[in-house]
Amino acid sequence: MAAMTPSFDFDASSALSMGQRSYQEDALICDFSRGAEIGLTVLADGMGGHAAGDVASKIVVTEVFSELTFQRGNEAFEETVRTNLFDAAMAANACLRDHMETHPETRGMGATLVATVIINKRLYWISIGDSPLFLYRNGSLKQLNEDHSMAPQIDFMVKSGLIDHEEGRCHPDRNTLTSVLFGEKVPLVDCPQEPTDLQVGDMLIVASDGLQFLTDAEIEEVLRLHEDDHSAKIADRLLDRLAKLNDPDLDNVSFSVVKLKEAQNQNVTDAKPAVREGIRRVG
C-alpha cells in the first residue's frame, strides 16, 4: 500500500480590468492545467500608448509563455528553469526590437514582465519593471520582487525626512521606470539564483502595478478575510475594492491569484496537482 503524504492542488484565477483607461495595455496568461505538475503565469504591462503599449505587452507575454511552454517538456526543465526564464525574457526583448524596426510608428514602446514557474512547490520567477509579485503566508503579505521604478528611492527620501509623505506619494517621477523590456539593453533583471519554497496555504498574486492603487495593507486585508475562499472569489473581492476607490486615474489592472491547497485523498504515487482556473474581464 502506498504511503500517504500531503500533496497539493492549485486553485488559480485571473482578472483583467481597463480601470478608467480607454484601452487595455496589460496582457496575462495563467496556465495551471489539470494534472500538470508545472504551473506558469506570465504578465506584461505595456507602455507606449494605444498605438503600441497593447502590442508590446502581447508580444512579451506570447514570446515568454511560448518559450517556457516549449522548454517545460524537457525532463531537466527544473534544472534549467532560471536560464529558461532569462532567455525567454531576452527573446521577447529581441522581438520588440524587430517589431519596432519593421513598424517605425511603434518606436518607444515597451513592457514590464513578471513570469513565474511553480515546480514541486518551488517558485522560480523573473521580473523586469514595476509589476509586483506578492506572497501571502500566515496572514502576512510580502512583495518578493524588486520595484524597478523611482518609487523605492522616493520612499527612502520620505523615510529620511527629505520630503514629506504627501509629496512622496504624489511625486511626478514616482512611476518612472528604471528597467523595462524595450528592444535595447535591459538595465536591471530580477531573477533569483534560488527558488522560493512554497507551502500549502500560500497564495501568490502576480499583478500589474494597477493593483497597487490599493495599499499593501488593503490587499493583505482582502486576502486575510477571504483566504478560505476560492481564488475566483478573492479576485472578485480585489476588483470590488478597487472599484470602491472611485479613482478617476485608476490604471489598467491585471492579476492572477494562485493558491496552494492540500490535496484530498490522494496517494503520493498517484498525486497530480489539480487546478481550478478562471478569468474575469471587466471593462
C-alpha positions as a Markdown table, in Angstrom:
| # | Residue | x | y | z |
|---|---|---|---|---|
| 1 | Met | 0.0 | 0.0 | 0.0 |
| 2 | Ala | 1.4 | 3.4 | -1.0 |
| 3 | Ala | 2.4 | 5.8 | 1.8 |
| 4 | Met | 0.0 | 8.7 | 2.4 |
| 5 | Thr | 1.7 | 12.1 | 2.4 |
| 6 | Pro | 0.2 | 15.5 | 1.9 |
| 7 | Ser | 0.4 | 16.7 | -1.8 |
| 8 | Phe | -1.1 | 19.8 | -3.2 |
| 9 | Asp | -3.7 | 21.3 | -5.6 |
| 10 | Phe | -3.6 | 24.6 | -7.5 |
| 11 | Asp | -6.5 | 26.9 | -7.3 |
| 12 | Ala | -5.8 | 29.7 | -9.8 |
| 13 | Ser | -7.9 | 32.6 | -11.2 |
| 14 | Ser | -7.1 | 35.7 | -13.2 |
| 15 | Ala | -8.7 | 39.1 | -13.7 |
| 16 | Leu | -8.3 | 41.9 | -16.2 |
| 17 | Ser | -9.8 | 45.4 | -15.9 |
| 18 | Met | -9.4 | 48.5 | -18.0 |
| 19 | Gly | -9.8 | 50.7 | -14.9 |
| 20 | Gln | -10.5 | 54.2 | -16.0 |
| 21 | Arg | -8.4 | 53.9 | -19.2 |
| 22 | Ser | -10.0 | 53.7 | -22.7 |
| 23 | Tyr | -7.7 | 50.9 | -23.8 |
| 24 | Gln | -6.0 | 47.8 | -22.3 |
| 25 | Glu | -2.2 | 47.7 | -22.2 |
| 26 | Asp | -1.9 | 44.7 | -19.8 |
| 27 | Ala | -1.6 | 41.1 | -21.1 |
| 28 | Leu | -1.7 | 38.0 | -19.0 |
| 29 | Ile | -1.6 | 34.2 | -19.3 |
| 30 | Cys | -2.1 | 31.8 | -16.4 |
| 31 | Asp | -1.7 | 28.1 | -17.1 |
| 32 | Phe | -2.3 | 25.6 | -14.4 |
| 33 | Ser | -3.8 | 22.8 | -16.4 |
| 34 | Arg | -5.4 | 20.0 | -14.5 |
| 35 | Gly | -3.0 | 17.1 | -13.9 |
| 36 | Ala | 0.1 | 19.2 | -14.8 |
| 37 | Glu | 3.0 | 19.3 | -12.5 |
| 38 | Ile | 4.2 | 22.7 | -13.6 |
| 39 | Gly | 2.3 | 25.9 | -13.4 |
| 40 | Leu | 3.1 | 29.1 | -15.4 |
| 41 | Thr | 2.0 | 32.7 | -15.1 |
| 42 | Val | 3.2 | 35.4 | -17.4 |
| 43 | Leu | 2.2 | 39.1 | -17.2 |
| 44 | Ala | 3.3 | 42.2 | -19.0 |
| 45 | Asp | 2.2 | 45.8 | -18.6 |
| 46 | Gly | 2.7 | 47.7 | -21.9 |
| 47 | Met | 3.9 | 51.3 | -22.4 |
| 48 | Gly | 3.7 | 53.5 | -25.5 |
| 49 | Gly | 0.0 | 54.4 | -25.6 |
| 50 | His | -2.9 | 52.9 | -27.5 |
| 51 | Ala | -0.9 | 52.5 | -30.7 |
| 52 | Ala | 1.9 | 50.4 | -29.2 |
| 53 | Gly | 1.5 | 49.6 | -25.5 |
| 54 | Asp | -1.0 | 46.8 | -26.0 |
| 55 | Val | 1.1 | 45.4 | -28.9 |
| 56 | Ala | 4.2 | 45.4 | -26.7 |
| 57 | Ser | 2.6 | 43.5 | -23.8 |
| 58 | Lys | 1.1 | 40.9 | -26.1 |
| 59 | Ile | 4.5 | 40.4 | -27.8 |
| 60 | Val | 6.2 | 39.9 | -24.5 |
| 61 | Val | 3.6 | 37.6 | -23.0 |
| 62 | Thr | 3.3 | 35.5 | -26.1 |
| 63 | Glu | 7.0 | 35.1 | -26.6 |
| 64 | Val | 7.8 | 34.3 | -22.9 |
| 65 | Phe | 4.9 | 31.9 | -22.5 |
| 66 | Ser | 5.6 | 30.1 | -25.8 |
| 67 | Glu | 9.3 | 29.6 | -24.8 |
| 68 | Leu | 8.5 | 28.3 | -21.3 |
| 69 | Thr | 5.8 | 26.0 | -22.6 |
| 70 | Phe | 8.2 | 24.5 | -25.1 |
| 71 | Gln | 11.0 | 24.1 | -22.5 |
| 72 | Arg | 8.9 | 22.6 | -19.8 |
| 73 | Gly | 8.6 | 19.4 | -21.9 |
| 74 | Asn | 12.2 | 18.7 | -21.1 |
| 75 | Glu | 12.9 | 16.3 | -18.3 |
| 76 | Ala | 15.6 | 18.6 | -16.9 |
| 77 | Phe | 13.4 | 21.7 | -17.0 |
| 78 | Glu | 13.7 | 22.4 | -13.3 |
| 79 | Glu | 17.5 | 22.3 | -13.5 |
| 80 | Thr | 17.5 | 24.9 | -16.3 |
| 81 | Val | 14.4 | 26.9 | -15.4 |
| 82 | Arg | 16.2 | 30.1 | -14.3 |
| 83 | Thr | 18.2 | 30.1 | -17.5 |
| 84 | Asn | 15.0 | 29.4 | -19.5 |
| 85 | Leu | 13.3 | 32.4 | -17.8 |
| 86 | Phe | 16.1 | 34.7 | -18.6 |
| 87 | Asp | 16.5 | 33.5 | -22.2 |
| 88 | Ala | 12.7 | 33.9 | -22.7 |
| 89 | Ala | 12.8 | 37.5 | -21.5 |
| 90 | Met | 15.7 | 38.3 | -23.7 |
| 91 | Ala | 14.0 | 36.7 | -26.7 |
| 92 | Ala | 10.9 | 38.8 | -26.0 |
| 93 | Asn | 13.1 | 41.9 | -25.9 |
| 94 | Ala | 14.6 | 41.0 | -29.3 |
| 95 | Cys | 11.0 | 40.5 | -30.7 |
| 96 | Leu | 10.2 | 44.1 | -29.5 |
| 97 | Arg | 13.3 | 45.4 | -31.3 |
| 98 | Asp | 12.4 | 43.5 | -34.5 |
| 99 | His | 8.8 | 44.8 | -34.4 |
| 100 | Met | 9.9 | 48.4 | -34.0 |
| 101 | Glu | 12.4 | 48.1 | -36.9 |
| 102 | Thr | 9.6 | 47.0 | -39.2 |
| 103 | His | 6.9 | 49.3 | -37.7 |
| 104 | Pro | 8.7 | 52.6 | -37.0 |
| 105 | Glu | 5.5 | 54.1 | -35.7 |
| 106 | Thr | 5.7 | 51.9 | -32.6 |
| 107 | Arg | 9.2 | 53.1 | -31.6 |
| 108 | Gly | 9.3 | 53.9 | -27.9 |
| 109 | Met | 7.0 | 51.0 | -26.9 |
| 110 | Gly | 8.0 | 48.6 | -24.2 |
| 111 | Ala | 6.6 | 46.4 | -21.4 |
| 112 | Thr | 7.3 | 45.2 | -17.9 |
| 113 | Leu | 7.5 | 41.5 | -17.3 |
| 114 | Val | 6.8 | 39.2 | -14.4 |
| 115 | Ala | 6.8 | 35.5 | -15.1 |
| 116 | Thr | 6.5 | 32.7 | -12.5 |
| 117 | Val | 7.1 | 28.9 | -12.7 |
| 118 | Ile | 6.0 | 26.6 | -9.9 |
| 119 | Ile | 7.5 | 23.1 | -9.9 |
| 120 | Asn | 7.3 | 20.7 | -6.9 |
| 121 | Lys | 6.3 | 23.5 | -4.5 |
| 122 | Arg | 9.2 | 25.6 | -5.6 |
| 123 | Leu | 8.7 | 29.1 | -7.1 |
| 124 | Tyr | 11.0 | 30.4 | -9.8 |
| 125 | Trp | 10.5 | 33.8 | -11.3 |
| 126 | Ile | 11.8 | 36.7 | -13.3 |
| 127 | Ser | 10.7 | 40.3 | -13.3 |
| 128 | Ile | 11.7 | 43.5 | -15.1 |
| 129 | Gly | 9.9 | 46.7 | -14.3 |
| 130 | Asp | 7.4 | 47.5 | -11.6 |
| 131 | Ser | 4.8 | 44.8 | -11.8 |
| 132 | Pro | 4.6 | 43.2 | -8.3 |
| 133 | Leu | 4.8 | 39.6 | -7.3 |
| 134 | Phe | 3.3 | 39.0 | -3.8 |
| 135 | Leu | 3.5 | 36.1 | -1.5 |
| 136 | Tyr | 0.7 | 35.8 | 1.2 |
| 137 | Arg | 1.6 | 33.4 | 4.0 |
| 138 | Asn | 0.2 | 33.1 | 7.5 |
| 139 | Gly | -1.8 | 36.3 | 7.3 |
| 140 | Ser | 1.1 | 38.4 | 6.0 |
| 141 | Leu | 1.7 | 39.9 | 2.6 |
| 142 | Lys | 5.3 | 40.3 | 1.2 |
| 143 | Gln | 6.5 | 41.6 | -2.2 |
| 144 | Leu | 9.1 | 39.2 | -3.5 |
| 145 | Asn | 10.5 | 41.1 | -6.4 |
| 146 | Glu | 12.3 | 44.4 | -6.8 |
| 147 | Asp | 10.4 | 47.5 | -7.9 |
| 148 | His | 12.3 | 48.8 | -11.0 |
| 149 | Ser | 10.9 | 52.4 | -10.7 |
| 150 | Met | 11.8 | 55.6 | -8.9 |
| 151 | Ala | 9.2 | 54.7 | -6.2 |
| 152 | Pro | 11.7 | 53.0 | -3.8 |
| 153 | Gln | 14.1 | 55.9 | -4.0 |
| 154 | Ile | 11.3 | 58.4 | -3.3 |
| 155 | Asp | 10.0 | 56.3 | -0.4 |
| 156 | Phe | 13.6 | 56.4 | 1.0 |
| 157 | Met | 13.6 | 60.2 | 0.7 |
| 158 | Val | 10.3 | 60.2 | 2.7 |
| 159 | Lys | 11.7 | 58.0 | 5.4 |
| 160 | Ser | 14.9 | 60.1 | 5.6 |
| 161 | Gly | 12.8 | 63.3 | 6.1 |
| 162 | Leu | 14.0 | 64.8 | 2.8 |
| 163 | Ile | 10.4 | 65.2 | 1.6 |
| 164 | Asp | 7.1 | 64.8 | 3.3 |
| 165 | His | 4.7 | 61.9 | 2.9 |
| 166 | Glu | 2.2 | 63.6 | 0.6 |
| 167 | Glu | 5.0 | 65.0 | -1.6 |
| 168 | Gly | 6.4 | 61.5 | -1.9 |
| 169 | Arg | 3.0 | 59.9 | -2.7 |
| 170 | Cys | 2.3 | 62.4 | -5.5 |
| 171 | His | 5.8 | 62.8 | -6.8 |
| 172 | Pro | 5.7 | 63.2 | -10.6 |
| 173 | Asp | 8.7 | 60.8 | -11.0 |
| 174 | Arg | 7.2 | 58.1 | -8.8 |
| 175 | Asn | 6.2 | 55.8 | -11.7 |
| 176 | Thr | 9.3 | 56.4 | -13.8 |
| 177 | Leu | 10.7 | 53.0 | -14.7 |
| 178 | Thr | 14.4 | 52.3 | -14.2 |
| 179 | Ser | 14.2 | 49.0 | -16.2 |
| 180 | Val | 11.8 | 47.7 | -18.8 |
| 181 | Leu | 11.8 | 45.5 | -22.0 |
| 182 | Phe | 12.1 | 48.0 | -24.8 |
| 183 | Gly | 14.2 | 46.4 | -27.5 |
| 184 | Glu | 17.5 | 47.7 | -26.1 |
| 185 | Lys | 19.9 | 46.5 | -23.4 |
| 186 | Val | 17.8 | 45.8 | -20.2 |
| 187 | Pro | 19.3 | 47.7 | -17.3 |
| 188 | Leu | 18.0 | 45.6 | -14.4 |
| 189 | Val | 16.8 | 42.0 | -14.3 |
| 190 | Asp | 15.4 | 40.4 | -11.1 |
| 191 | Cys | 15.8 | 36.6 | -11.3 |
| 192 | Pro | 17.0 | 34.9 | -8.1 |
| 193 | Gln | 19.5 | 32.2 | -8.1 |
| 194 | Glu | 17.5 | 30.1 | -5.6 |
| 195 | Pro | 13.7 | 29.3 | -5.8 |
| 196 | Thr | 11.2 | 30.2 | -3.1 |
| 197 | Asp | 9.9 | 27.2 | -1.2 |
| 198 | Leu | 6.2 | 27.2 | -1.1 |
| 199 | Gln | 3.8 | 25.7 | 1.5 |
| 200 | Val | 0.2 | 24.5 | 1.4 |
| 201 | Gly | -1.8 | 27.6 | 2.3 |
| 202 | Asp | 0.4 | 30.0 | 0.5 |
| 203 | Met | -1.1 | 32.4 | -2.0 |
| 204 | Leu | 0.7 | 34.2 | -4.9 |
| 205 | Ile | -0.5 | 37.4 | -6.5 |
| 206 | Val | 1.1 | 38.1 | -9.9 |
| 207 | Ala | 0.0 | 41.6 | -10.9 |
| 208 | Ser | 0.4 | 44.7 | -12.9 |
| 209 | Asp | 1.1 | 47.9 | -10.9 |
| 210 | Gly | -2.6 | 48.9 | -11.3 |
| 211 | Leu | -3.4 | 46.6 | -8.3 |
| 212 | Gln | -1.2 | 48.9 | -6.3 |
| 213 | Phe | -3.8 | 51.6 | -6.3 |
| 214 | Leu | -4.6 | 49.6 | -3.2 |
| 215 | Thr | -2.0 | 49.7 | -0.5 |
| 216 | Asp | -0.3 | 46.5 | 0.6 |
| 217 | Ala | -2.3 | 46.7 | 3.8 |
| 218 | Glu | -5.6 | 46.8 | 1.8 |
| 219 | Ile | -4.5 | 43.9 | -0.4 |
| 220 | Glu | -3.5 | 41.9 | 2.7 |
| 221 | Glu | -6.8 | 42.6 | 4.4 |
| 222 | Val | -8.8 | 41.2 | 1.4 |
| 223 | Leu | -6.6 | 38.1 | 1.3 |
| 224 | Arg | -7.0 | 37.6 | 5.1 |
| 225 | Leu | -10.8 | 38.0 | 5.0 |
| 226 | His | -11.1 | 35.5 | 2.1 |
| 227 | Glu | -8.2 | 33.2 | 2.4 |
| 228 | Asp | -10.5 | 30.2 | 2.7 |
| 229 | Asp | -12.5 | 31.1 | -0.4 |
| 230 | His | -11.8 | 30.0 | -3.9 |
| 231 | Ser | -9.3 | 32.1 | -5.9 |
| 232 | Ala | -12.1 | 33.4 | -8.2 |
| 233 | Lys | -13.9 | 35.0 | -5.2 |
| 234 | Ile | -10.7 | 36.5 | -4.0 |
| 235 | Ala | -10.1 | 38.0 | -7.5 |
| 236 | Asp | -13.7 | 39.5 | -7.4 |
| 237 | Arg | -13.1 | 41.0 | -3.9 |
| 238 | Leu | -9.9 | 42.7 | -5.1 |
| 239 | Leu | -11.7 | 44.1 | -8.1 |
| 240 | Asp | -14.6 | 45.3 | -5.8 |
| 241 | Arg | -12.1 | 47.0 | -3.5 |
| 242 | Leu | -10.5 | 48.8 | -6.5 |
| 243 | Ala | -14.0 | 49.9 | -7.8 |
| 244 | Lys | -14.8 | 51.4 | -4.4 |
| 245 | Leu | -11.9 | 53.7 | -4.7 |
| 246 | Asn | -13.8 | 55.5 | -7.4 |
| 247 | Asp | -10.4 | 56.9 | -8.6 |
| 248 | Pro | -10.6 | 58.7 | -12.0 |
| 249 | Asp | -6.9 | 57.9 | -12.6 |
| 250 | Leu | -7.3 | 54.1 | -12.0 |
| 251 | Asp | -4.8 | 52.3 | -14.3 |
| 252 | Asn | -5.4 | 49.1 | -16.2 |
| 253 | Val | -5.4 | 46.2 | -13.6 |
| 254 | Ser | -4.5 | 42.6 | -14.3 |
| 255 | Phe | -3.5 | 39.9 | -11.8 |
| 256 | Ser | -3.6 | 36.2 | -11.1 |
| 257 | Val | -4.4 | 34.6 | -7.7 |
| 258 | Val | -2.7 | 31.2 | -7.2 |
| 259 | Lys | -3.5 | 29.2 | -4.1 |
| 260 | Leu | -1.7 | 26.1 | -3.0 |
| 261 | Lys | -4.1 | 23.8 | -1.3 |
| 262 | Glu | -3.7 | 20.4 | 0.3 |
| 263 | Ala | -4.8 | 17.6 | -2.0 |
| 264 | Gln | -7.6 | 15.4 | -0.7 |
| 265 | Asn | -7.5 | 11.5 | -0.7 |
| 266 | Gln | -4.5 | 11.1 | -3.0 |
| 267 | Asn | -1.7 | 8.6 | -2.7 |
| 268 | Val | 1.7 | 10.1 | -3.1 |
| 269 | Thr | 2.4 | 7.7 | -6.0 |
| 270 | Asp | -0.7 | 8.9 | -7.9 |
| 271 | Ala | -0.8 | 12.5 | -6.8 |
| 272 | Lys | -1.0 | 15.1 | -9.5 |
| 273 | Pro | -1.5 | 18.9 | -8.9 |
| 274 | Ala | -5.1 | 19.9 | -9.9 |
| 275 | Val | -6.3 | 23.4 | -10.7 |
| 276 | Arg | -9.4 | 25.5 | -10.5 |
| 277 | Glu | -8.7 | 28.2 | -13.1 |
| 278 | Gly | -10.8 | 31.0 | -14.4 |
| 279 | Ile | -10.5 | 34.5 | -15.8 |
| 280 | Arg | -12.7 | 37.6 | -15.3 |
| 281 | Arg | -12.5 | 40.6 | -17.6 |
| 282 | Val | -14.0 | 44.0 | -16.6 |
| 283 | Gly | -14.3 | 46.9 | -18.9 |
